Amino acid sequence: MSSEPSGWAIVRRPVNLIAEAGPVSRTGSLLGRPVEVAFTPVGYEWLASTGERLVADSAGRSWRELGSPELSSTETSLRFERAGRSTVTLTVHYAAEYRFAGSAWRGIPGTLAIEAGSQQFLVGSFDTVLTDGDCRANPSGPGC
């Protein structure tokens, strides 16, 4: 799990979360015959210790990969509502399928939720002191 910015956030501004999970497969034998099981991520859930929660179908991508400016909202953005410290835990939901002795793949109903790491955040308030021009003339300008 990673984030942008990494390890810190501004109250009510988006933090871009990125899961680092992919397909996993395992092979073995059952009754002396080969068996394969494949797990594919189908959902991602980030839960903050302060109560914020994000559920997404995507693992997320960096702002650069998305062509988005920093601190912009993404499909995997989380916003903290108050200053303080928070731990965000990622849970990845996997769909599973199997095949036995070279047969066709068969899906297994439901999903498997696996905790996939956590990250600490320091969340702070932020007051802009730089402006672009006269805030009385343009009160909605940057920094006003």
C-alpha positions, 0 to 999 in steps of 0.5 A: 500500500502506498499513498500520495502524499506519503504519510501525511494529509491535509484536512478535507483534501484528497489523499491518493491511495494505491494498493499493491495487490495482483493476481495470485495462483497456487498449485498442488496435488489432491488425491495424487492429481494436480490442482490449481487455485487462482485468486484475482483482486476484485475490490479494495477497501481502505479503513482509517482508524478515525472512521473514514472509509473508501471502497473501490473497484480499482487498485488506484494509480499515481497522480502522474500516471493519471495525468492529474495534478497533486492533491486532486481527487481520484477514484481511490481518494480518501479525505480525513475530516479532522487533524490528528494521527490515523492508521489506514488499513487496506483489505483486498477482496479476491475472487477465487477459481480452481481447476482439477487435473487440467479441467476447465476453471470453475469459480468459487462463490463469494470473495476472500477478504485479506488484510494487505497492510496499513499506513500511518498518517499525520493529518494537519490543518493548512492555512494559505498565506500566499495569494495570487493578487488582491483577495478583496478584488478577487476573493475566490482567487488562489490562496484567498 
